Amino acid sequence: MAEKNQQVYPLAPANGYTRSDAESLESADELKRKKRIKLAIYIGIFIVFQIMVITAMSLTVMKVKTPKVRLGNINVQDLNSVRATPSFDTKFTTQIRVKNTNFGPYKYDASIVTFLYQGATVGQVSIPKSKAGMLSTKKINVEVSLSSSALSGTNLGSEMSNGVLTLNSAAKLTGKVELMFIMKKKKSSTMDCTMAFDLSSKTLKSLQCK
């Protein structure tokens, strides 16, 4: 009778865990795996974003462009010409403009702007050592005096008979563009401008710079 009254209990798992505990462990492992996958995705997205930012900066901010040096508006103060000689002398004011389109200042050395008639020098002005700031244009006001006294062997007379005087200006600036206060890049800027004066009205007819 004693044997009949004894209750039979199911054996416990050998590892000490029930089925529900095992399922919980599997669920926790799956959750960790998903978190690792998400983390890897986020890291990949961050790396791609950084590459895009660096590429964009290298193509824009970090790309060093050559500054431009040009003549600005010319205001003729005096223009005398003698076709019979032939000869001329003129005075005018203008601006020398150094345009810097870089994300850092352009520091340049002192230089000279030379004015020419058919390759012969008729006058010069100085450009002092200075700098053009980031994304800005440095403007230098100058007064120019030109004379044909040093000319010889040119067709100045034939051109003046047409009532026009054509001159050129040339200059070269050498300096460095500074980016992020750490990178310096040497850059040289050149001026090549052509100006035409109307001798009858004593005014500037045209100004073109390359």
VOVEX-265358 format. One record per residue (C-alpha): y, x, z; residue in one letter. Coordinates in steps of 0.05 Angstrom, whole numbers, padded with zeros to 5 digits, always signed. Layout:
YXZA ...
//
This chain:
+00000+00000+00000M +00047+00057+00016A +00038+00084-00054E +00056+00017-00086K +00120+00011-00046N +00145+00080-00069Q +00202+00076-00120Q +00202+00120-00182V +00268+00155-00198Y +00286+00186-00266P +00286+00261-00269L +00354+00294-00271A +00370+00338-00333P +00348+00409-00324A +00420+00436-00334N +00449+00391-00281G +00494+00351-00330Y +00486+00279-00350T +00494+00255-00421R +00564+00230-00407S +00584+00298-00381D +00558+00331-00445A +00597+00283-00488E +00660+00299-00449S +00649+00373-00460L +00640+00362-00535E +00703+00320-00536S +00742+00374-00500A +00717+00428-00548D +00736+00385-00607E +00806+00375-00578L +00815+00450-00568K +00792+00462-00640R +00843+00412-00666K +00898+00444-00625K +00880+00513-00653R +00882+00484-00724I +00951+00453-00711K +00976+00518-00681L +00952+00557-00742A +00986+00506-00788I +01052+00512-00749Y +01049+00588-00751I +01035+00585-00827G +01095+00538-00837I +01140+00584-00795F +01119+00645-00835I +01132+00609-00902V +01200+00586-00876F +01218+00657-00855Q +01198+00684-00923I +01242+00631-00957M +01301+00648-00912V +01293+00723-00924I +01287+00712-00999T +01348+00667-01000A +01389+00718-00961M +01366+00776-01006S +01389+00736-01067L +01456+00714-01038T +01482+00744-00973V +01448+00813-00980M +01459+00820-01054K +01516+00869-01066V +01562+00850-01123K +01613+00896-01157T +01684+00877-01135P +01735+00865-01190K +01803+00896-01197V +01854+00860-01241R +01928+00852-01254L +01960+00788-01230G +02021+00752-01256N +02073+00796-01289I +02147+00782-01278N +02189+00821-01328V +02254+00847-01298Q +02278+00889-01356D +02254+00903-01427L +02293+00945-01476N +02269+00965-01545S +02299+01002-01604V +02260+00992-01669R +02298+01046-01707A +02279+01102-01659T +02227+01071-01643P +02226+01069-01567S +02221+01022-01507F +02227+01020-01432D +02209+00963-01386T +02206+00945-01312K +02165+00889-01283F +02131+00868-01219T +02059+00849-01214T +02000+00845-01166Q +01939+00889-01166I +01883+00843-01142R +01817+00869-01114V +01769+00810-01112K +01709+00818-01065N +01655+00765-01070T +01608+00798-01020N +01590+00777-00949F +01622+00840-00921G +01686+00881-00931P +01697+00927-00990Y +01731+00992-00967K +01760+01031-01025Y +01796+01098-01032D +01866+01109-01060A +01870+01106-01136S +01918+01103-01195I +01932+01048-01246V +01950+01078-01313T +01989+01040-01366F +01977+01061-01438L +02000+01050-01508Y +01944+01064-01558Q +01911+01110-01508G +01975+01149-01490A +02002+01143-01419T +02069+01108-01411V +02068+01099-01335G +02028+01098-01271Q +02027+01064-01203V +01988+01081-01140S +01936+01038-01104I +01935+01058-01030P +01870+01064-00992K +01852+00997-00961S +01799+00944-00959K +01785+00874-00987A +01755+00829-00934G +01692+00788-00939M +01697+00735-00994L +01771+00748-01005S +01821+00781-01052T +01866+00838-01032K +01934+00831-01065K +01979+00892-01074I +02050+00880-01098N +02076+00936-01143V +02137+00950-01186E +02121+00983-01252V +02167+01025-01296S +02143+01044-01365L +02174+01086-01420S +02156+01109-01490S +02190+01176-01481S +02124+01214-01479A +02096+01180-01542L +02086+01215-01608S +02045+01202-01670G +02036+01128-01659T +02051+01066-01701N +02099+01040-01648L +02153+01025-01700G +02108+00982-01744S +02085+00941-01684E +02155+00933-01656M +02177+00907-01724S +02131+00848-01712N +02168+00834-01647G +02108+00849-01602V +02092+00907-01555L +02019+00913-01534T +02000+00955-01473L +01936+00968-01434N +01923+00983-01361S +01863+01021-01334A +01840+01040-01264A +01777+01057-01225K +01766+01041-01152L +01710+01075-01113T +01687+01050-01045G +01632+01019-01004K +01612+00947-00989V +01589+00939-00917E +01538+00885-00900L +01517+00862-00831M +01553+00923-00801F +01492+00966-00817I +01482+00970-00893M +01532+01005-00937K +01529+01005-01013K +01572+01047-01059K +01608+01006-01113K +01659+01025-01166S +01707+00975-01196S +01744+00985-01262T +01806+00952-01291M +01814+00939-01365D +01873+00893-01380C +01913+00881-01444T +01984+00854-01442M +02029+00834-01498A +02105+00829-01491F +02151+00788-01536D +02209+00835-01552L +02257+00781-01575S +02250+00737-01513S +02235+00797-01467K +02178+00760-01434T +02104+00767-01425L +02066+00735-01483K +01995+00744-01458S +01952+00779-01406L +01876+00788-01412Q +01831+00826-01364C +01757+00842-01372K 
//
